[in-house]
Amino acid sequence: MAEITVALIKELRERTGCGMMDAKRALQEADGDVNKAIDDLRKKGEVKAAKKAGRETAEGKVGIVVEGKVAAVVAVKCETDFTAGNDEFKALVDNIAKAIHASEGEASELAYPGGGTVGDAVKALVAKTGENMQIGSYKRLTLSGAGFFGSYLHSDSKLGVLTQFEGADGGEADLTLAKDVAMHVAATNPLGLTKDDVPADLVAKEKEIALEQAKQSGKPENIQEKIAEGKVAAFFKEQTLLAQPFVKDTSVNVEQHVANTAKASGKQYKLTAFARIKVGE
């Protein structure tokens, strides 16, 4: 049997748009013959689905699953709001979220509830509807010890948020906090939990802009540097979750609100992660 190399798999994927595992399987069945593998994929309808991959997918839904020590959120995109509102598409989104919740790995290659892979299920519905569908952004959060999650799904199901708290299991007030912070994230779209999570290139750009603005003030160089530092500090306050003024009580930031709620509950926990997934982003 011919050796199925990475180069062969790459070539087949580029020519058909199929998934990695589908490409490998087709090549194995075709004994390494790329053209025969393409014909076999066409016969199965898999290339037909791939040809739709270039069409715009501006619609879709977000699915969320929170259970036990794991939480998952995923956006699945399609072309029209008609399909997005279809029960079969909604079921697909929910099942993909369940698959991501159940296992780590590339989403399209995960086991799909009911059989096959997530990729198989997407292609089957593409073939049935004739509409392009794609798995968008997704995130899987896990707790290693005590903790709890919060979640928020916007009314149009195009935006979903998860928040993760570690240190203690959550009671009613704590779970309300977790959901409130998730709603806060939906509204403010922070760049990261703390300034350490903000991409370095964005920080560098902000510093450059702040310094240039400070230079235009005409003040002494040492004052310019302080002005620039102040602008960068303000940027972090606006763009990092823990430092942002809490939307329901702007007299405190999110970190302070979490600490106050934990203290009132007689517990010790902290906000350690969040995920914000939106269709189209």
C-alpha positions as MATLAB code, in Angstrom:
seq = 'MAEITVALIKELRERTGCGMMDAKRALQEADGDVNKAIDDLRKKGEVKAAKKAGRETAEGKVGIVVEGKVAAVVAVKCETDFTAGNDEFKALVDNIAKAIHASEGEASELAYPGGGTVGDAVKALVAKTGENMQIGSYKRLTLSGAGFFGSYLHSDSKLGVLTQFEGADGGEADLTLAKDVAMHVAATNPLGLTKDDVPADLVAKEKEIALEQAKQSGKPENIQEKIAEGKVAAFFKEQTLLAQPFVKDTSVNVEQHVANTAKASGKQYKLTAFARIKVGE';
ca = [
       0.000    0.000    0.000;
       1.279    3.453   -0.894;
       2.526    5.692    1.896;
      -0.011    8.414    2.773;
       2.234   11.410    3.282;
       1.439   14.798    4.761;
       2.042   16.320    1.322;
      -0.585   14.054   -0.276;
      -3.130   14.896    2.415;
      -2.417   18.604    1.994;
      -2.831   18.399   -1.788;
      -6.156   16.589   -1.511;
      -7.468   19.029    1.067;
      -6.474   22.007   -1.087;
      -8.170   20.522   -4.156;
     -11.378   19.474   -2.431;
     -11.714   21.466    0.805;
     -12.375   18.270    2.775;
     -11.245   17.704    6.360;
      -7.909   16.172    7.308;
      -9.310   12.830    8.455;
     -11.578   12.599    5.387;
      -8.590   13.262    3.141;
      -6.461   10.637    4.866;
      -9.221    8.036    4.701;
      -9.929    8.734    1.025;
      -6.236    8.427    0.155;
      -5.934    5.172    2.055;
      -8.938    3.767    0.180;
      -7.467    5.000   -3.142;
      -3.993    3.628   -2.348;
      -2.465    7.089   -2.504;
      -3.998    8.069   -5.866;
      -5.114   11.681   -5.412;
      -7.318   11.769   -8.531;
      -9.091    8.555   -7.548;
      -9.561    9.935   -4.020;
     -11.181   13.059   -5.499;
     -13.539   10.921   -7.579;
     -14.464    8.871   -4.520;
     -15.134   12.019   -2.492;
     -17.278   13.401   -5.301;
     -19.304   10.205   -5.362;
     -19.927   10.584   -1.637;
     -21.031   14.197   -2.111;
     -18.213   15.564    0.025;
     -16.594   17.712   -2.655;
     -19.968   19.190   -3.548;
     -20.239   20.464    0.014;
     -16.690   21.763   -0.041;
     -17.328   23.838   -3.177;
     -19.799   25.900   -1.172;
     -17.093   26.822    1.323;
     -16.295   30.107   -0.394;
     -19.778   31.515    0.010;
     -20.330   34.056    2.759;
     -21.644   32.796    6.087;
     -22.927   35.877    7.876;
     -25.760   34.169    9.756;
     -25.757   31.410   12.338;
     -26.205   30.522   15.988;
     -24.149   30.101   19.141;
     -24.472   26.993   21.293;
     -23.513   26.696   24.963;
     -23.205   23.653   27.223;
     -22.343   23.971   30.923;
     -22.201   20.764   32.922;
     -19.952   19.567   35.714;
     -16.365   20.771   35.476;
     -16.560   21.717   31.800;
     -18.230   24.489   29.804;
     -18.257   24.901   26.024;
     -19.378   27.582   23.599;
     -19.326   27.502   19.796;
     -20.533   29.581   16.861;
     -21.813   27.743   13.788;
     -22.254   29.863   10.673;
     -24.615   29.595    7.722;
     -25.681   31.793    4.828;
     -29.244   32.839    5.667;
     -31.363   33.629    8.705;
     -33.926   31.185    7.330;
     -31.514   28.292    7.800;
     -30.311   29.708   11.128;
     -33.882   29.456   12.399;
     -34.357   25.919   11.100;
     -34.803   23.242   13.787;
     -32.257   20.942   12.125;
     -29.620   23.679   12.136;
     -30.379   24.524   15.778;
     -29.993   20.835   16.662;
     -26.674   20.767   14.783;
     -25.403   23.745   16.807;
     -26.487   22.191   20.103;
     -24.887   18.857   19.250;
     -21.617   20.469   18.184;
     -21.530   22.293   21.530;
     -22.101   18.931   23.246;
     -19.281   17.350   21.246;
     -16.848   20.130   22.212;
     -17.985   19.821   25.833;
     -17.342   16.072   25.767;
     -13.846   16.073   24.236;
     -10.815   18.198   23.441;
      -9.492   18.507   19.912;
     -10.267   19.940   16.496;
     -14.030   20.493   16.463;
     -14.689   18.961   13.039;
     -12.973   15.727   14.070;
     -14.788   15.228   17.375;
     -17.341   12.459   17.839;
     -20.817   13.716   16.975;
     -23.718   12.667   19.215;
     -25.497    9.872   17.369;
     -22.497    8.745   15.310;
     -19.806    9.918   12.935;
     -17.851   13.124   13.372;
     -18.889   16.739   13.710;
     -17.491   17.333   10.237;
     -19.661   14.539    8.848;
     -22.763   16.065   10.413;
     -22.014   19.522    9.011;
     -21.429   18.159    5.509;
     -24.630   16.107    5.672;
     -26.709   19.186    6.454;
     -24.856   21.222    3.805;
     -25.759   18.570    1.247;
     -29.377   18.570    2.403;
     -29.898   22.336    2.480;
     -27.523   23.355   -0.315;
     -26.221   26.096    1.959;
     -22.673   26.695    3.146;
     -22.097   26.074    6.852;
     -18.923   26.474    8.869;
     -17.825   25.975   12.444;
     -16.712   29.378   13.719;
     -14.908   30.212   16.928;
     -15.265   27.907   19.916;
     -13.906   27.566   23.435;
     -13.795   24.845   26.073;
     -13.228   25.863   29.707;
     -12.363   23.330   32.413;
     -12.133   23.400   36.190;
      -9.323   21.480   37.867;
     -10.862   21.851   41.323;
     -13.660   23.691   43.068;
     -15.355   26.373   41.031;
     -18.334   27.312   38.901;
     -19.332   28.825   35.581;
     -21.614   31.572   34.390;
     -23.163   31.820   30.945;
     -25.134   34.244   28.840;
     -26.753   33.706   25.446;
     -28.109   36.793   23.710;
     -31.745   36.771   22.616;
     -30.842   36.263   18.934;
     -28.471   33.399   19.866;
     -25.662   35.057   17.875;
     -23.586   35.977   20.925;
     -22.615   33.738   23.816;
     -20.376   34.230   26.843;
     -18.878   31.928   29.473;
     -17.224   33.016   32.716;
     -15.137   30.758   34.954;
     -14.583   31.165   38.698;
     -12.183   29.044   40.742;
     -11.666   28.487   44.461;
     -15.088   27.452   45.743;
     -18.348   26.008   44.484;
     -21.016   28.601   43.811;
     -24.232   29.191   45.691;
     -27.210   31.117   44.363;
     -25.633   34.564   44.826;
     -22.369   33.380   43.266;
     -24.099   31.929   40.216;
     -26.003   35.196   39.800;
     -22.655   36.991   39.910;
     -21.252   34.647   37.269;
     -24.151   35.358   34.920;
     -23.980   39.111   35.586;
     -20.288   39.139   34.693;
     -21.066   37.139   31.540;
     -23.614   39.803   30.567;
     -21.000   42.454   31.318;
     -18.563   40.716   28.946;
     -21.244   40.571   26.252;
     -21.717   44.333   26.529;
     -18.089   45.489   26.835;
     -16.150   42.919   24.771;
     -12.871   43.118   26.765;
      -9.587   42.224   25.083;
      -8.445   40.085   27.991;
      -8.837   39.264   31.663;
      -5.829   41.387   32.699;
      -3.310   43.531   30.848;
      -1.053   40.491   30.514;
      -3.675   38.928   28.237;
      -3.776   41.833   25.767;
      -1.789   41.073   22.585;
       1.641   42.697   22.704;
       1.237   44.319   19.289;
      -1.909   46.130   20.432;
      -0.170   47.366   23.582;
       2.790   48.606   21.539;
       0.458   50.424   19.166;
      -1.406   52.108   22.024;
       1.866   53.193   23.614;
       3.040   54.645   20.303;
      -0.200   56.582   19.830;
      -0.207   57.792   23.444;
       3.372   59.048   23.183;
       2.689   60.857   19.918;
      -0.371   62.536   21.437;
       1.685   63.541   24.468;
       4.360   65.086   22.237;
       1.743   67.330   20.664;
       1.028   68.858   24.074;
       4.299   70.765   23.872;
       5.124   69.932   27.482;
       8.571   68.835   28.722;
       9.701   65.324   27.779;
       9.403   63.915   31.298;
       5.812   65.195   31.487;
       5.072   63.744   28.058;
       6.114   60.300   29.302;
       3.797   60.580   32.295;
       0.932   61.668   30.052;
       1.563   58.675   27.779;
       1.707   56.304   30.751;
      -1.622   57.670   31.956;
      -3.229   57.094   28.556;
      -1.970   53.514   28.424;
      -3.259   52.897   31.944;
      -6.661   54.230   30.857;
      -6.575   51.888   27.863;
      -6.038   48.869   30.116;
      -8.846   50.017   32.407;
     -11.211   50.204   29.457;
     -10.124   47.004   27.721;
      -9.348   44.434   30.450;
     -12.191   42.687   32.215;
     -11.043   42.791   35.841;
     -10.228   46.510   35.626;
     -13.418   47.588   33.835;
     -16.081   49.432   35.870;
     -18.815   46.874   36.507;
     -21.809   47.719   34.324;
     -24.365   47.217   37.110;
     -22.381   49.270   39.640;
     -19.746   51.535   38.113;
     -18.496   52.601   41.550;
     -16.447   49.365   41.568;
     -14.562   47.454   38.920;
     -15.284   43.833   38.058;
     -12.492   42.481   40.248;
     -13.800   44.427   43.265;
     -17.372   43.332   42.615;
     -16.291   39.682   42.485;
     -14.323   40.094   45.730;
     -17.271   41.783   47.450;
     -19.693   39.044   46.406;
     -17.291   36.302   47.511;
     -16.846   37.985   50.881;
     -20.614   38.309   51.338;
     -20.953   34.599   50.547;
     -18.244   33.728   53.060;
     -16.110   32.163   50.333;
     -12.830   32.668   48.533;
     -12.877   32.501   44.768;
     -11.819   34.562   41.797;
     -12.659   35.086   38.167;
     -10.015   33.217   36.152;
     -11.259   33.037   32.563;
     -13.934   34.042   30.119;
     -14.930   33.307   26.536;
     -16.957   35.562   24.258;
     -18.070   34.031   20.965;
     -20.095   35.875   18.342;
     -21.289   34.815   14.911;
     -19.228   36.669   12.340;
     -16.229   37.345   14.598;
];
